[in-house]
Amino acid sequence: MALNYIWVGFFLIACIGALLQSFVFGDWTVYERIINGTFTMAKMSVMDIALPLCGTMILWLGIMNIGQKAGAINFLSKIIGPFFSKLFPEIPKDHPVSGELVMNFSANMLGLDNAATPLGLKAMNSLQELNPHKDTASNAQIMFLALNTSGLTLIPVAIMTQRFVLGATDPTDVFIPLILSTFASTIIAILFVGIKQRLNLWNTTVIGTLLGGYLIIGALLWVFVCMEQKTMVFASKLVSNCLLFGIIISFIAVAAYKKVNVYEAFIDGAKDGFTTSVKVMPYLVGMLVAIGVMRDSGALDFILNLVRHCFSWLGNTEFVDALPTAIMKPLSGSGAKAMMVETMNTHGVDSFAGRLSCLFQGAADTTFYIIALYFGSVGIKKTRYAVTAGLVADIGGAIAAIFIAYAFFY
C-alpha cells in the first residue's frame, strides 16, 4: 500500500510541476520532455538495468549454489550467527540465509555493486521462504532492506575517483567524512527498525560485534589514509577484486574437494537468474518511470527552492546547493551521481557544496530502486514500514553528512 501512495504521489507532484512550468513560466516544452522521459526511463529500466542484471544474476546465483553445496554458506552462517540472531531473530539458527546476508553486506561495503545485487536478491528469496505471509514483508526482510538502503560502504572508490577526474586538490579528503556519514546512516537504520520490532540491541553480542567492526574498519581506514591517491585507488580495487575472485575459487575448490558436481551445481543455481530478472522488470519500469516524470516536470527544482527559502533564516544555506544529490539519491543512483557531478562543476570540486554532495552520494543508497527490485523479485505487495525505514536511514544519513561536512570543511 505504501508503494501505491508513493507511486501516485510522484505523478501528482509531476503534474503540479508541469502545470507551473507551462502556465506560470510559459515553458510548454515540459510535456514533450516528460513524454520523452517516460520512454527513455522505460527503455533504461529494461535495457540498461534488467538485462545486464540478468547475466550477473545467472553468474552469481550459480556461484552461490556451488558455495551452498560446498558448505561454505553454512560455515559463514555459523560465524556470524550469534550477531544476526539478535538483528534477525526470525531466522533459524545456522540457516544458510545468514551466510547469504554476510556475502551481500560484504560486497556492499567493498563497493562491489555488480556482485552485491544478485547476492542480495538471493538472500531476499531465502528470507521469503521463511516468510509465513508471502505478500507481506517480514521483520527480517524489512531489517535486511533497511541495512541495504543505508548504503554502508567501506571503500568509496567511485566518488574519490570522480573527484580526481574533476581536478580536486586532494580527492581523498572526503574519505573519512564519507565513512562517518554512511556509518551514521547504518546505525540509524538498525536503531529505527530495532525499536519498531522491539529487538534487544543493548547486549554484549551486538555491542561487541559493532565495536569489533569499528576497530577493524578503523585499522583499514588508517592504512588507506596513509596512501597516496593513485596508490589508494589501485590498492582498494586490487583488494576488492582479489577478494571477489578468491570467493569464486574457494567455493569451486571446496566443492570439488567434497566431490560435488561443480558444473551441475552452477547450472542448477543459474537457472533462477533469468526468471528473477524477468520478474523484477515491471516493478523497475513502474518505479523508474514515475521518478523520471517527477524529475522532468521541474518539480524537483521547485522543491529545492522551497527548502532554500525555509532555511533562509539560518543565514548560512550553502548546504542547500548540494541538496539535489540528497533528494535524488533515494530515487535514482545514476541521477544522484549526475547531480553530484553537476554540483562539483557548478560550485567547484573543492567547494563546500561540492564536497557535501559527495557525502550525500555515499551516505545512503537508492531506497525506491532497492524496494522495487528486492520486494518485486519475491512478489511482496504489502511493504509495512519498510519504505519508512529506508527513508529514515536516508534522511538520517543526509543530516549527519551536513553536520560532518560543516565540522570538516567549513
C-alpha positions in Angstrom: 0.0 0.0 0.0 2.8 2.4 0.8 4.4 1.9 -2.7 1.0 2.7 -4.2 0.7 6.0 -2.4 4.3 6.9 -3.3 3.9 5.9 -6.9 0.7 8.0 -7.3 2.4 10.8 -5.3 5.2 11.0 -7.8 2.8 11.5 -10.7 0.7 14.1 -8.8 3.9 16.1 -7.9 4.9 15.9 -11.5 1.5 17.1 -12.7 1.8 20.2 -10.4 5.3 20.8 -11.6 4.3 20.6 -15.2 1.3 23.0 -14.7 3.6 25.5 -13.0 6.2 25.3 -15.8 3.6 25.7 -18.5 1.1 28.2 -17.1 3.3 30.3 -14.8 6.7 30.2 -16.7 5.4 29.6 -20.2 7.5 26.6 -20.8 5.2 24.4 -22.9 8.0 22.0 -23.9 7.8 20.5 -20.4 5.2 18.0 -21.7 7.5 16.9 -24.5 10.3 16.3 -22.0 8.0 14.3 -19.7 6.8 12.0 -22.5 10.2 11.5 -24.0 11.5 10.9 -20.5 8.9 8.1 -19.9 10.1 6.2 -23.0 13.7 6.8 -22.0 13.3 5.5 -18.4 11.2 2.5 -19.6 14.0 1.6 -22.0 16.7 2.2 -19.4 14.8 0.0 -16.9 14.9 -3.0 -19.2 17.9 -2.5 -21.5 20.4 -0.9 -19.0 19.3 -2.4 -15.7 17.2 -5.6 -16.0 19.0 -7.3 -18.9 22.6 -6.6 -17.7 21.4 -7.7 -14.3 20.2 -10.9 -15.9 23.7 -12.0 -16.8 25.1 -11.1 -13.4 22.3 -12.9 -11.7 22.9 -16.1 -13.7 26.6 -16.0 -12.8 26.3 -15.2 -9.1 23.3 -17.4 -8.3 25.3 -20.2 -9.9 28.3 -19.4 -7.8 26.2 -19.1 -4.7 24.7 -22.6 -5.3 28.2 -24.0 -5.6 29.1 -22.4 -2.2 25.9 -23.8 -0.7 26.7 -27.3 -1.9 30.3 -27.0 -0.7 29.1 -25.9 2.8 30.8 -22.5 2.7 27.5 -20.6 3.2 26.7 -22.7 6.2 30.2 -22.0 7.6 29.7 -18.3 7.3 26.2 -18.6 8.9 27.8 -20.2 12.0 30.4 -17.5 12.3 28.0 -14.6 12.1 25.0 -16.4 13.6 25.2 -15.0 17.1 25.1 -11.4 15.9 22.4 -12.0 13.2 20.3 -13.9 15.7 19.9 -10.5 17.5 19.1 -8.5 14.4 17.1 -11.3 12.6 15.5 -13.4 15.4 13.1 -14.9 12.9 16.0 -16.7 11.1 16.6 -20.2 12.4 20.0 -21.0 13.9 22.7 -21.9 11.4 20.3 -21.3 8.5 22.1 -20.7 5.1 20.5 -17.3 4.6 22.8 -15.9 7.3 25.8 -16.6 5.1 24.0 -15.1 2.1 23.4 -11.9 4.1 27.1 -11.8 5.0 28.0 -12.1 1.4 25.7 -9.3 0.4 26.8 -6.9 3.1 30.4 -7.6 2.4 30.0 -6.9 -1.3 28.2 -3.7 -0.5 30.9 -2.5 1.9 33.6 -3.1 -0.7 31.6 -1.3 -3.4 31.1 -4.4 -5.5 27.7 -3.4 -6.8 27.6 -6.0 -9.6 28.0 -8.8 -7.1 26.0 -7.2 -4.2 22.7 -7.0 -6.2 22.4 -10.7 -7.1 23.7 -11.8 -3.7 21.0 -9.5 -2.1 18.3 -11.0 -4.4 19.4 -14.5 -3.4 19.2 -13.6 0.3 15.8 -11.9 -0.2 14.5 -15.1 -1.9 15.7 -17.2 1.0 14.1 -14.8 3.5 10.9 -15.2 1.5 11.0 -18.9 2.0 10.9 -18.3 5.8 8.1 -15.7 5.4 4.7 -17.1 6.5 2.8 -14.3 4.8 4.1 -14.3 1.2 2.6 -11.0 0.1 3.7 -9.1 3.2 7.2 -8.1 4.2 8.5 -10.0 7.2 10.5 -8.4 10.0 13.7 -9.9 8.7 13.1 -8.6 5.2 12.5 -5.1 6.5 15.7 -5.2 8.5 17.6 -6.5 5.5 16.2 -3.8 3.2 16.9 -1.0 5.7 20.5 -2.1 6.1 20.9 -2.1 2.3 19.3 1.3 1.8 21.6 2.7 4.5 24.4 2.1 1.9 27.2 1.1 4.2 30.4 1.4 2.2 34.0 0.9 3.4 35.9 1.9 0.2 34.1 4.7 -1.7 36.5 4.4 -4.7 34.0 5.7 -7.3 33.4 9.0 -5.5 37.1 9.7 -4.9 37.9 8.8 -8.5 35.3 11.2 -9.7 36.8 14.0 -7.6 40.2 13.1 -9.0 38.9 13.3 -12.6 37.4 16.7 -11.9 40.7 18.1 -10.6 40.2 18.1 -6.8 43.3 19.3 -4.9 43.0 16.4 -2.6 40.5 13.8 -3.9 40.7 11.7 -0.7 39.8 14.5 1.7 36.2 13.2 1.7 37.2 9.7 2.7 36.9 9.8 6.5 33.7 12.1 6.4 32.2 9.6 3.9 32.8 6.6 6.2 31.4 8.5 9.2 28.3 9.5 7.2 27.5 6.0 5.9 28.1 4.6 9.4 25.6 7.1 10.8 23.0 6.0 8.3 23.5 2.3 9.1 23.3 2.8 12.9 20.1 4.9 12.4 18.6 2.1 10.3 19.4 -0.5 12.9 18.0 1.6 15.7 14.8 2.5 13.9 14.0 -1.0 12.8 15.2 -2.4 16.1 12.8 -0.1 18.1 9.9 -0.9 15.7 10.5 -4.6 16.1 11.3 -4.3 19.8 14.7 -6.0 19.5 17.1 -6.2 22.3 20.1 -4.3 20.8 21.7 -3.4 24.1 23.6 -6.7 24.7 27.2 -7.9 24.7 26.8 -9.7 21.3 25.5 -6.7 19.3 27.7 -4.1 21.1 30.8 -6.3 20.9 30.3 -7.1 17.2 29.8 -3.4 16.3 32.9 -2.4 18.4 35.0 -5.1 16.7 33.8 -4.0 13.3 34.7 -0.4 14.2 38.2 -1.4 15.2 38.8 -3.4 12.0 37.4 -0.7 9.8 39.4 1.9 11.7 42.6 0.0 11.1 41.8 -0.3 7.4 41.0 3.4 7.2 44.3 4.2 8.7 46.1 2.0 6.2 44.3 3.6 3.2 44.6 7.2 4.5 48.4 6.8 4.7 48.5 6.1 0.9 48.7 8.5 -2.0 45.6 8.9 -4.2 46.7 6.7 -7.0 48.1 4.1 -4.7 44.9 4.0 -2.6 42.6 3.6 -5.7 44.8 0.8 -7.0 45.1 -0.9 -3.7 41.3 -0.7 -3.0 40.4 -2.1 -6.4 43.0 -4.8 -6.0 41.8 -5.9 -2.6 38.1 -5.9 -3.8 38.8 -7.8 -7.0 41.1 -10.3 -5.3 38.6 -10.9 -2.6 35.8 -11.5 -5.1 38.0 -13.8 -7.2 39.1 -15.6 -4.0 35.4 -16.3 -3.1 34.8 -17.9 -6.5 37.9 -20.0 -6.5 37.4 -21.1 -2.8 33.8 -22.1 -3.5 34.8 -24.2 -6.5 37.8 -25.7 -4.8 35.9 -26.8 -1.7 33.1 -28.2 -3.7 35.5 -30.1 -5.9 37.2 -31.5 -2.8 33.9 -32.7 -1.5 33.2 -34.4 -4.8 30.3 -32.1 -5.7 29.5 -31.9 -9.4 30.5 -28.3 -9.7 29.2 -27.6 -13.2 25.8 -29.1 -12.5 25.6 -27.1 -9.2 26.4 -23.9 -11.1 23.7 -24.6 -13.8 21.1 -25.5 -11.2 21.7 -22.2 -9.3 22.0 -20.2 -12.5 18.6 -21.2 -13.8 16.9 -18.9 -11.3 18.8 -15.9 -12.5 16.8 -15.4 -15.7 13.4 -15.9 -14.1 14.3 -13.5 -11.2 15.4 -10.8 -13.7 12.2 -11.1 -15.8 10.1 -10.9 -12.6 11.5 -7.6 -11.5 11.1 -5.8 -14.9 7.5 -4.5 -14.3 8.5 -3.2 -10.8 11.6 -1.4 -12.2 9.7 0.2 -15.1 6.9 1.4 -13.0 9.1 3.0 -10.3 11.8 4.5 -12.5 9.3 6.0 -15.0 7.5 7.7 -12.1 10.8 9.1 -10.8 11.7 10.3 -14.3 8.4 12.0 -14.8 8.8 13.9 -11.5 12.3 14.9 -12.4 11.5 16.1 -16.0 8.5 18.1 -14.8 10.7 20.5 -13.0 9.1 19.6 -9.6 12.5 18.9 -8.1 13.7 22.4 -8.8 10.6 23.8 -7.0 11.2 21.6 -4.0 14.8 22.8 -3.8 13.8 26.5 -3.9 11.2 25.9 -1.2 13.8 24.2 1.0 16.2 27.1 0.4 13.5 29.6 1.4 12.6 27.6 4.5 16.2 27.6 5.8 17.0 31.2 4.8 16.5 32.3 8.4 19.7 30.4 9.3 21.8 32.8 7.3 24.0 30.1 6.0 22.3 28.0 3.4 25.3 26.7 1.5 24.3 23.1 2.2 21.1 23.7 0.0 23.4 23.8 -3.1 24.2 20.2 -2.5 20.7 19.0 -1.7 19.8 17.8 -5.2 22.1 14.9 -4.7 20.5 14.0 -1.3 17.0 14.3 -2.8 17.8 12.3 -5.9 19.7 9.6 -4.0 16.7 7.6 -2.7 15.2 7.8 -6.2 17.9 7.1 -8.7 21.6 6.1 -8.3 22.6 7.4 -11.7 20.5 10.6 -11.2 22.2 11.2 -7.8 25.7 10.7 -9.4 24.8 13.2 -12.2 23.6 15.7 -9.5 26.9 15.2 -7.6 29.0 15.9 -10.7 26.8 18.9 -11.7 27.2 20.3 -8.2 31.0 20.0 -8.3 31.1 21.5 -11.8 28.8 24.4 -10.8 30.2 25.3 -7.4 33.7 23.9 -7.6 35.0 20.4 -6.9 36.7 21.7 -3.7 33.8 23.9 -2.6 31.7 23.2 0.5 28.7 22.2 -1.7 30.9 20.0 -3.9 32.3 18.1 -1.0 28.9 17.8 0.7 27.4 16.4 -2.5 30.0 13.6 -2.3 28.9 12.8 1.3 25.3 12.7 0.3 26.2 10.4 -2.6 27.9 8.0 -0.2 25.8 8.3 2.9 22.8 6.2 1.6 21.6 4.1 -1.2 18.7 4.2 -3.7 15.8 3.3 -1.5 13.0 3.1 -4.0 15.1 1.2 -6.5 16.1 -1.3 -3.9 12.5 -1.7 -2.7 11.2 -2.2 -6.2 14.0 -4.6 -7.1 14.1 -6.7 -3.9 10.4 -6.9 -3.0 9.4 -7.2 -6.6 11.6 -10.2 -7.1 9.6 -12.2 -4.4 6.2 -10.6 -5.0 5.9 -8.6 -1.8 3.0 -6.2 -2.1 2.5 -5.1 1.5 5.7 -3.4 2.5 4.6 -2.3 6.0 7.1 0.2 7.3 10.0 -0.8 5.0 9.7 2.4 3.0 9.7 4.5 6.2 12.7 2.6 7.5 14.7 3.2 4.3 13.8 6.9 4.2 14.6 7.4 7.8 18.1 5.9 7.1 18.4 8.2 4.1 17.4 11.3 6.0 19.5 10.4 9.0 22.5 9.9 6.8 21.9 13.2 5.0 21.6 15.2 8.2 24.7 13.5 9.6 26.5 14.3 6.4 25.6 18.0 6.7 27.0 18.2 10.3 30.1 16.2 9.4 30.7 18.4 6.3 30.5 21.6 8.5 32.8 20.0 11.0 35.4 19.0 8.4 35.2 21.5 5.6 33.6 24.8 6.8 
